[in-house]
Amino acid sequence: MTWYRYDADQRRATLTLHIQPNARVTAVAGLHGDALKVRVAAPATEDKANRELIDFLHQWFKLRIVDITIKQGTRGRRKIVELSGAGPNVMARLAKTADAICQTNS
């Protein structure tokens, strides 16, 4: 199983993420099982880490914030995030990230 799924007909990407709060910088950190690990430079209190994650995804994929939804896991480290209105550019970024992770793990 991969950490993302893309539905071209719906223009929707679904990401499985493992979040590590309280990091020095917000960045992708590789894989954690079947999830993409993202370090978040915000504490896991008062929804600060979730807001930082959404802002990071907004900047990374160039999507509107309203198009990014945490579908599952708002209170946990493992999250299912949906990106609505995700066109080919989002799919290209996902594939590029997956390739980079595979090369790093080889």
KATA-V348569 format. One record per pair of residues at least 4 apart in sequence whose C-alpha atoms are under 6 Angstrom apart, sorted by the first residue. I is the first residue (numbers start at 1). J is the second residue. Records with the same first field share a line. If there is no record, write none. Layout:
I=J  J
This chain:
3=15  16  34  35  36
4=14  15
5=13  14
6=12  13
7=11  12
11=85  86  87
12=83  84  85  86
13=82  83
14=81  82
15=80  81
16=35  79  80
17=35  36  37  78  79
18=35  36  37  77  78
19=37  38  39  77
20=39  40
21=40  42  43  44
22=41  42  43
23=39  40  41
24=41
25=41
26=39  40  41
27=38  39
28=38
29=37  38
30=37  101
31=35  36  37
32=37
42=48  49
43=49
44=49
57=61
58=62  63  65
61=90
67=83  84
68=82  83
69=81  82
70=80  81
71=80  81
72=79  80
73=78  79
86=90
